[in-house]
Amino acid sequence: MDWTILIASGVLEAQWASVDWTILIASGVLEAVWASAPVDWTILIASGVLEAVWASALGASRGLRRPLPTLVFLVATVLSVWGLAVAMQTIPTGTAYAVWTATGASLTVLWAMARGTEPTTLTRVLLLLGIVASVVGLKVVS
């Protein structure tokens, strides 16, 4: 399976070939958890994804000196924080913030590994899976 992510005219672009996502969704466990997610949880996860977008765009902006990545950073930051604020209306602050930061941090590291700017090691992948498992756990107990 080929995945191409193209955001902001090539600012953020990656191709992942032959990724076995069945390992990551643990035989449907994640699908079952998120399929029943209310809108607030969907907004929270989307906001976490936007956190990864703004973090990556910030790095690509070279100190806010490149206009397009800087614009992506600003827009994604506003949308990400807005989504977090909306989600916090129904999800406890500690849980919402933990899920938001874990989602953004995990995706930012995955993006960097996919781009080759950070090393991909078994230890790093296992640690990221631990973060994902923790986020799923917070959703399950909420």
C-alpha positions as CSV (number, residue, x, y, z in Angstrom):
1,M,0.0,0.0,0.0
2,D,1.4,3.4,-0.9
3,W,0.5,6.4,1.2
4,T,1.4,9.9,0.0
5,I,0.8,12.8,2.2
6,L,1.0,16.1,0.5
7,I,0.3,19.2,2.5
8,A,0.8,22.8,1.5
9,S,2.2,22.3,-2.0
10,G,5.0,19.9,-1.0
11,V,6.1,21.5,2.3
12,L,5.3,18.2,4.0
13,E,5.5,15.2,1.7
14,A,6.2,11.5,2.4
15,Q,5.6,8.2,0.8
16,W,5.2,5.0,2.9
17,A,5.3,1.9,0.8
18,S,4.2,-1.5,2.0
19,V,3.3,-0.5,5.5
20,D,1.6,-3.3,7.3
21,W,-1.0,-1.2,9.2
22,T,-2.6,-4.4,10.6
23,I,0.1,-4.5,13.1
24,L,-0.6,-1.0,14.2
25,I,-4.3,-1.5,14.5
26,A,-3.8,-4.6,16.6
27,S,-6.4,-6.8,14.9
28,G,-9.1,-4.3,14.9
29,V,-8.7,-3.1,18.5
30,L,-8.0,0.5,17.5
31,E,-10.7,0.5,14.8
32,A,-13.3,-0.6,17.4
33,V,-12.1,2.1,19.9
34,W,-12.1,5.0,17.4
35,A,-15.2,3.9,15.5
36,S,-17.3,4.7,18.5
37,A,-15.5,8.0,19.2
38,P,-17.8,10.9,19.8
39,V,-17.2,14.1,17.9
40,D,-15.1,15.6,20.7
41,W,-12.6,12.8,20.6
42,T,-12.5,13.0,16.8
43,I,-11.8,16.8,17.1
44,L,-9.1,16.1,19.7
45,I,-7.3,13.6,17.5
46,A,-7.5,15.9,14.5
47,S,-6.1,18.6,16.6
48,G,-3.2,16.3,17.6
49,V,-2.6,15.7,13.9
50,L,-2.5,19.4,13.3
51,E,0.0,19.7,16.1
52,A,2.3,17.4,14.2
53,V,1.7,19.6,11.1
54,W,2.6,22.8,12.8
55,A,5.7,21.3,14.5
56,S,6.9,20.0,11.2
57,A,6.1,23.3,9.4
58,L,7.9,25.2,12.1
59,G,11.0,23.1,11.5
60,A,10.7,23.6,7.7
61,S,10.3,27.4,8.2
62,R,13.9,27.8,9.2
63,G,13.2,30.1,12.0
64,L,10.0,31.6,10.5
65,R,12.1,32.9,7.5
66,R,10.3,30.8,4.8
67,P,6.8,32.2,4.0
68,L,4.9,29.1,3.0
69,P,6.0,26.9,5.9
70,T,5.5,29.8,8.3
71,L,1.9,30.3,7.0
72,V,1.2,26.5,7.4
73,F,2.7,26.8,10.9
74,L,0.4,29.7,11.9
75,V,-2.8,28.2,10.4
76,A,-2.2,24.8,11.8
77,T,-1.3,26.2,15.3
78,V,-4.5,28.2,15.5
79,L,-6.7,25.3,14.3
80,S,-4.9,22.8,16.6
81,V,-5.3,24.9,19.7
82,W,-8.9,25.7,18.8
83,G,-9.7,22.0,18.4
84,L,-8.0,21.3,21.8
85,A,-10.2,24.0,23.4
86,V,-13.3,22.6,21.8
87,A,-12.5,19.0,23.0
88,M,-11.7,20.3,26.5
89,Q,-15.4,21.3,26.9
90,T,-16.3,17.6,27.4
91,I,-13.0,15.8,27.9
92,P,-11.1,16.4,31.2
93,T,-8.2,18.8,30.7
94,G,-5.5,16.4,31.8
95,T,-6.7,13.6,29.5
96,A,-7.3,15.9,26.6
97,Y,-3.9,17.5,26.9
98,A,-2.1,14.2,27.3
99,V,-3.9,12.8,24.2
100,W,-3.2,16.0,22.2
101,T,0.5,16.1,23.0
102,A,1.0,12.3,22.6
103,T,-0.7,12.3,19.2
104,G,1.3,15.3,18.0
105,A,4.6,14.1,19.3
106,S,4.2,10.6,18.0
107,L,3.2,11.8,14.5
108,T,6.0,14.3,14.5
109,V,8.6,11.7,15.3
110,L,7.0,9.3,12.7
111,W,7.2,12.0,10.1
112,A,10.8,12.7,10.9
113,M,11.7,9.0,10.7
114,A,9.8,8.7,7.4
115,R,11.7,11.7,6.0
116,G,15.0,10.2,7.2
117,T,15.8,13.2,9.4
118,E,15.7,11.0,12.6
119,P,16.8,7.4,12.9
120,T,14.3,4.6,12.7
121,T,15.2,1.9,15.3
122,L,13.2,-0.9,16.9
123,T,13.5,0.8,20.2
124,R,12.0,4.1,18.9
125,V,9.2,2.3,17.2
126,L,8.3,0.3,20.3
127,L,8.4,3.4,22.4
128,L,6.0,5.2,19.9
129,L,3.7,2.2,20.0
130,G,3.7,2.5,23.8
131,I,2.6,6.2,23.4
132,V,-0.2,5.1,21.0
133,A,-1.3,2.3,23.5
134,S,-1.4,4.9,26.2
135,V,-3.7,7.2,24.2
136,V,-6.0,4.3,23.4
137,G,-6.0,3.4,27.1
138,L,-7.0,7.0,28.0
139,K,-9.9,6.8,25.5
140,V,-11.0,3.4,26.8
141,V,-11.2,4.5,30.4
142,S,-12.8,7.9,29.6
